[in-house]
Structures are given as structure tokens and as C-alpha cells.
Amino acid sequence: MSDKETFSDISLRLLEIFAAMMRCSTTVETAEHLKISQPAVSSSLRQLETQLGITLFTRTGRRLQPTPEAQELYSEIQPMFGIVRSFTTRAQDLRIGRRGRLRVMATPPLGYSVGPVALRNLTASRPEATISYDVRRLENVVQAVSTGQADIGLVLNAERIETVNSDLLQRRNMVVLMPEDHPLAASETVTPESLMPYPLIGIDVASQLGRLLKVGFDVSGMPYAPRIDVRYCQTAAALVASGMGVTVVDPYSAAPYLGRGLITRPFMPVREVSAVMLTRKGVPHSAILSSFMEELRRVVETASLGLA
């Protein structure tokens, strides 16, 4: 039998058992999770190893330790299960006649500002629609859209992503968020130098926005040395609201705090961020998805969020 024939015989069930084993570590836990017998799990793993010609697990005490080859194969099949879940959900929707369903996933800046406003407008005009809405990290959003688990992803400042379609929603500049009675509130713009005397809540340079912000300080010849480092702009905004200092964030993260004792001022040098809509390649937009994308454009065009 050729390798091609052997690999083509690998069933989705074997891969499902393999994936469960990667998460559970023991055959007993895997069997309980899948509601099958422990011997069935062991037999399936042996069958998969035979078909692949690769050792997937080595025994360490009572546990099976994944080999490097198993780890690599596991990362390859995870998107496939996302597609299967998407297929199952869509089939269930069709069975009960639920076609007006929209699945949205967003990163925090847009997920807590633009997204809810557009969603409110959409549901007001389409009360029959059912919505799935989730806020996750960038990599989770991209994977969900590319595998069909989400119909649309809303992300900020995304670099070019080959696996999905990207539509620019808006470009805005980063802003300084501060209390309305702060000494810098009288300034038309705020620079890194003018921020030096005040406690700065900074964005971790491991993130896209953190790196962008650091470049702004570097260009100004000033050290980027925050008193407090955070991962997300929403966290920085919340700390400013609690009176712990000032921060430089994207305007979407700042928007929910405006009118609540906080204000924004433009940050110089200009640091531009892009709001982007992600959709799945090769899949036409449904009517409800197209309507939601139009609502998103309408929200940002009318500046109904009070963005700086």
C-alpha cells in the first residue's frame, strides 16, 4: 500500500481522539471526555501511529508524553476542527431555519467601542437576527475568521494577513487620555517630553501598539519608561480612570471613558492606527454580514463615539 493510500484512510475520528489526548494527557481522561472506553482510545492511538509511521506519545509514569512530532501535527490540525465546528453550527442553523445569524469576533479596542454601537443599530433594524459576539486576542480572531468560526473579525492596527480578506474601516491617531483637570488638559497637543513629569501608564512593547508608541518616543529623543506597564490599552484606560496617571492609547480604547471625567488630547508625533474588518477568503458576504459592515462604516463616519 502506498503512503498516499495510507494517509487518505486516516479518519476524522482518529484525529479527534489524538487531539483530545493532546489536551487530556491520560487515556482515562481522554476516554471520559469523549465518552468512549479507555481501550478504544489506546487502540485508536496505536492505529494512528501505525498509519503515520510516527511515534506520537512516550509513556512517563502513568501519563503519555507527546513527542515533538505530535506537537507539530497537533498545531496543523487545530484549524480543521474549527472548520468542522463551523460546519456543524451552520447545519444546525439551516435545519431550524435560522438564516439571519451573525458571528462576530473582535479584539478589545473595537470590541468594546465601535462593535457594540454597530451591533445595536443592526439588531434594531433586524430584530429577527441572532448574534454571536466575542472579544479575543488578535491571533484568535484571525484563526476564527479564516476557519469560518466567525463571519467577521474587527481588529486594530493589523499587519497584512494573508489568510483572510482585510477591509480598512478607519485610520485614526493615538491620543493621550487624562483627567479633565490635568495640567496638560490646556495643551492642544501632548508630546513625550511634556509627559515626562507625570506618571505614565504604558503599553507593553511586545504588542503592536506598544511598539508603535515606543517609536514615537524614540523619534522625539525621549526614553519610553512607563511607571506601569500593561498589555492592553483598555487596562491602561481603566487605570487612568482610577487616578493612577496618564496614558497614550488608541482612540477606540479611550472612547468609553470620555464624558466620565476623562478627556483626550492628540499625541505628537502622530502615531496612526488602522481599524480593519476581516472576512473569510472565497466566501460571499451574507445579507446580514453586509448590513453589519455598513453599520460599522456608518458608526465611524458619523463619529458617534466621540473619538478624538
C-alpha positions as CSV (number, residue, x, y, z in Angstrom):
1,M,0.0,0.0,0.0
2,S,1.4,3.4,-0.9
3,D,1.9,6.3,1.5
4,K,-0.8,8.2,-0.3
5,E,-3.4,5.4,0.2
6,T,-2.4,5.0,3.9
7,F,-2.7,8.7,4.7
8,S,-6.0,9.0,2.8
9,D,-7.5,6.4,5.1
10,I,-6.9,8.4,8.3
11,S,-10.3,9.1,9.7
12,L,-11.5,12.3,11.3
13,R,-12.4,10.2,14.4
14,L,-8.8,9.1,14.8
15,L,-7.7,12.8,14.6
16,E,-10.4,13.8,17.1
17,I,-9.1,11.2,19.6
18,F,-5.5,12.3,19.0
19,A,-6.5,16.0,19.6
20,A,-8.3,15.0,22.8
21,M,-5.3,13.1,24.0
22,M,-3.1,16.1,23.5
23,R,-5.4,18.1,25.8
24,C,-6.0,15.5,28.4
25,S,-2.6,13.7,28.9
26,T,-4.0,10.4,30.0
27,T,-6.0,7.8,28.1
28,V,-8.5,7.6,31.0
29,E,-9.2,11.4,30.9
30,T,-9.4,11.2,27.1
31,A,-11.9,8.3,27.3
32,E,-14.1,10.2,29.8
33,H,-14.0,13.3,27.7
34,L,-15.0,11.5,24.5
35,K,-17.4,9.1,26.3
36,I,-15.7,6.0,24.9
37,S,-13.7,3.2,26.6
38,Q,-10.1,3.6,27.6
39,P,-9.0,0.5,25.4
40,A,-10.7,2.2,22.4
41,V,-8.5,5.3,23.0
42,S,-5.3,3.3,23.2
43,S,-6.2,1.2,20.2
44,S,-7.0,4.3,18.1
45,L,-3.7,6.0,19.0
46,R,-1.8,2.8,18.1
47,Q,-3.7,2.7,14.8
48,L,-2.9,6.3,14.0
49,E,0.8,5.8,14.9
50,T,0.9,2.8,12.6
51,Q,-0.7,4.7,9.7
52,L,1.6,7.7,10.1
53,G,4.7,5.7,10.8
54,I,5.4,8.2,13.6
55,T,5.6,7.8,17.4
56,L,3.2,10.3,18.9
57,F,3.4,9.6,22.6
58,T,6.0,8.2,25.0
59,R,5.0,6.9,28.5
60,T,6.2,8.7,31.6
61,G,4.8,7.1,34.6
62,R,1.0,7.0,34.2
63,R,1.0,9.7,31.6
64,L,1.7,9.8,27.9
65,Q,4.1,12.5,26.9
66,P,3.6,14.0,23.4
67,T,6.6,13.8,21.1
68,P,7.8,16.8,19.2
69,E,6.3,15.3,16.1
70,A,2.9,15.1,17.9
71,Q,3.1,18.7,18.9
72,E,3.8,19.8,15.4
73,L,1.0,17.7,13.9
74,Y,-1.4,19.0,16.6
75,S,-0.8,22.6,15.6
76,E,-1.6,21.6,12.0
77,I,-5.0,20.0,12.7
78,Q,-6.4,22.6,15.1
79,P,-7.8,24.9,12.3
80,M,-9.5,21.8,10.8
81,F,-11.6,21.3,13.9
82,G,-12.6,25.0,13.8
83,I,-13.9,24.3,10.3
84,V,-15.9,21.3,11.5
85,R,-17.4,23.3,14.3
86,S,-18.4,26.0,11.9
87,F,-19.9,23.4,9.6
88,T,-21.9,21.9,12.4
89,T,-23.2,25.2,13.6
90,R,-24.2,26.3,10.1
91,A,-26.0,23.0,9.5
92,Q,-28.0,23.4,12.8
93,D,-29.0,26.9,11.8
94,L,-30.2,25.7,8.4
95,R,-32.1,22.8,10.0
96,I,-34.2,25.1,12.2
97,G,-34.5,27.8,9.5
98,R,-32.3,30.3,11.2
99,R,-30.5,32.1,8.4
100,G,-30.2,35.6,9.9
101,R,-27.3,34.6,12.2
102,L,-24.1,36.7,12.5
103,R,-20.9,35.6,14.3
104,V,-18.6,38.5,15.2
105,M,-15.2,38.3,16.9
106,A,-13.2,41.4,17.8
107,T,-10.0,42.5,19.6
108,P,-10.7,44.6,22.7
109,P,-10.3,48.2,21.3
110,L,-13.0,47.7,18.6
111,G,-14.9,45.0,20.6
112,Y,-15.7,47.5,23.4
113,S,-16.4,50.6,21.3
114,V,-17.3,50.5,17.6
115,G,-18.6,46.9,17.6
116,P,-21.4,47.3,20.2
117,V,-22.7,50.5,18.6
118,A,-22.9,49.0,15.2
119,L,-24.5,45.8,16.6
120,R,-27.1,47.8,18.5
121,N,-28.1,49.6,15.2
122,L,-28.2,46.3,13.3
123,T,-30.4,44.5,15.8
124,A,-32.8,47.5,15.9
125,S,-33.4,47.2,12.2
126,R,-33.3,43.3,12.1
127,P,-34.9,42.1,15.3
128,E,-35.1,38.5,13.9
129,A,-31.3,38.3,13.8
130,T,-29.3,36.1,16.2
131,I,-25.8,37.2,17.1
132,S,-22.7,35.5,18.5
133,Y,-20.3,38.2,19.8
134,D,-16.9,37.5,21.4
135,V,-13.8,39.6,22.3
136,R,-10.5,37.8,22.0
137,R,-6.8,38.3,21.2
138,L,-5.7,39.1,17.6
139,E,-4.5,35.6,16.8
140,N,-7.8,34.1,18.0
141,V,-9.8,36.5,15.8
142,V,-7.7,35.7,12.7
143,Q,-8.0,32.0,13.2
144,A,-11.7,32.1,13.8
145,V,-12.4,34.1,10.6
146,S,-10.0,32.0,8.4
147,T,-11.7,28.8,9.6
148,G,-15.3,30.1,9.3
149,Q,-16.0,30.1,13.1
150,A,-16.6,33.9,12.8
151,D,-18.2,35.7,9.9
152,I,-16.2,38.9,10.6
153,G,-13.3,40.0,12.7
154,L,-12.7,43.5,14.0
155,V,-9.0,44.2,14.7
156,L,-6.8,47.2,15.2
157,N,-3.6,48.1,13.5
158,A,-3.3,44.6,12.0
159,E,-0.3,44.0,9.7
160,R,-1.1,42.3,6.4
161,I,-2.7,38.9,7.0
162,E,-2.6,36.5,4.0
163,T,-5.2,34.1,5.3
164,V,-8.2,36.5,5.3
165,N,-9.6,39.4,3.4
166,S,-8.9,42.8,5.0
167,D,-11.1,45.9,4.5
168,L,-10.0,49.2,6.0
169,L,-12.6,50.7,8.3
170,Q,-10.8,53.8,9.5
171,R,-7.5,55.3,10.3
172,R,-7.1,57.4,13.5
173,N,-4.2,58.8,15.5
174,M,-3.3,57.7,19.1
175,V,-4.3,60.1,21.9
176,V,-3.3,61.0,25.4
177,L,-6.0,60.0,27.9
178,M,-6.0,62.1,31.1
179,P,-8.3,63.5,33.8
180,E,-10.2,66.6,32.7
181,D,-8.5,68.7,35.4
182,H,-4.9,67.5,34.5
183,P,-2.3,70.2,33.9
184,L,-1.9,69.0,30.3
185,A,-5.6,69.5,29.6
186,A,-4.9,73.0,28.4
187,S,-2.5,71.8,25.7
188,E,-3.5,71.5,22.1
189,T,-1.1,68.5,21.6
190,V,0.9,66.4,24.0
191,T,4.5,65.3,23.3
192,P,6.7,62.6,25.0
193,E,8.7,65.5,26.6
194,S,5.6,67.1,28.1
195,L,4.6,63.7,29.6
196,M,7.9,63.3,31.5
197,P,6.8,64.9,34.8
198,Y,3.7,62.7,35.1
199,P,3.2,59.1,35.9
200,L,2.8,57.3,32.6
201,I,0.9,54.1,32.2
202,G,2.5,52.4,29.1
203,I,1.6,49.7,26.7
204,D,3.9,46.7,26.7
205,V,6.3,46.9,23.7
206,A,5.6,43.2,23.0
207,S,2.3,44.4,21.5
208,Q,1.8,46.2,18.2
209,L,0.5,49.4,19.8
210,G,3.3,49.3,22.4
211,R,5.9,49.1,19.7
212,L,4.3,51.9,17.7
213,L,4.2,54.1,20.8
214,K,7.9,53.4,21.7
215,V,8.9,54.6,18.2
216,G,7.1,57.9,18.9
217,F,9.2,58.4,22.0
218,D,12.4,57.3,20.2
219,V,11.7,59.8,17.4
220,S,11.3,62.6,20.0
221,G,14.6,61.6,21.7
222,M,12.8,60.7,24.9
223,P,13.1,57.5,26.9
224,Y,10.0,55.3,26.9
225,A,9.9,54.4,30.6
226,P,6.4,54.0,31.9
227,R,5.8,53.7,35.7
228,I,3.2,51.0,35.0
229,D,3.3,48.6,32.0
230,V,0.1,46.9,30.8
231,R,-0.7,44.6,27.9
232,Y,-3.9,46.1,26.7
233,C,-5.0,49.7,26.0
234,Q,-8.3,49.1,27.8
235,T,-6.3,48.2,31.0
236,A,-4.3,51.5,30.7
237,A,-7.5,53.5,30.2
238,A,-9.1,51.8,33.3
239,L,-6.0,52.7,35.4
240,V,-6.2,56.3,34.3
241,A,-9.9,56.4,35.3
242,S,-8.8,55.2,38.7
243,G,-6.4,58.2,39.1
244,M,-3.1,56.4,38.6
245,G,-1.7,58.6,35.8
246,V,-2.0,59.3,32.1
247,T,-1.6,57.1,29.1
248,V,-1.3,57.1,25.3
249,V,-3.8,54.8,23.7
250,D,-5.8,54.3,20.5
251,P,-8.9,56.5,20.4
252,Y,-11.2,53.5,20.4
253,S,-10.0,52.3,23.8
254,A,-10.3,55.9,25.2
255,A,-13.8,56.4,23.8
256,P,-15.8,54.6,26.6
257,Y,-14.3,56.9,29.2
258,L,-15.0,60.3,27.6
259,G,-17.6,62.3,29.4
260,R,-16.8,60.4,32.6
261,G,-14.2,62.8,34.0
262,L,-11.6,62.0,31.3
263,I,-10.5,63.8,28.2
264,T,-8.1,63.1,25.3
265,R,-5.6,65.3,23.5
266,P,-3.7,64.5,20.3
267,F,-0.3,62.8,20.7
268,M,2.6,64.1,18.8
269,P,4.5,62.8,16.9
270,V,1.5,61.3,15.1
271,R,1.1,57.6,15.7
272,E,-1.6,56.2,13.3
273,V,-3.6,53.1,13.9
274,S,-6.0,51.3,11.5
275,A,-9.3,49.7,12.2
276,V,-9.8,46.7,9.9
277,M,-12.6,44.3,9.1
278,L,-11.5,40.7,8.4
279,T,-13.7,38.3,6.4
280,R,-13.1,34.8,5.1
281,K,-11.5,34.4,1.7
282,G,-13.6,32.8,-1.1
283,V,-16.9,33.1,0.8
284,P,-19.5,35.6,-0.4
285,H,-20.9,38.0,2.2
286,S,-24.4,37.1,3.5
287,A,-27.0,39.8,3.6
288,I,-26.7,40.2,7.4
289,L,-22.9,40.4,7.2
290,S,-23.1,43.1,4.5
291,S,-25.6,45.1,6.7
292,F,-23.3,44.9,9.7
293,M,-20.3,46.1,7.7
294,E,-22.3,49.1,6.5
295,E,-23.3,49.8,10.1
296,L,-19.7,49.8,11.1
297,R,-18.8,52.2,8.4
298,R,-21.7,54.5,9.4
299,V,-20.6,54.5,13.0
300,V,-17.1,55.6,12.3
301,E,-18.1,58.1,9.6
302,T,-20.5,59.9,11.9
303,A,-18.0,59.9,14.8
304,S,-20.9,58.8,17.1
305,L,-18.3,57.6,19.6
306,G,-16.8,61.0,20.2
307,L,-13.4,59.8,19.1
308,A,-10.6,62.3,19.2
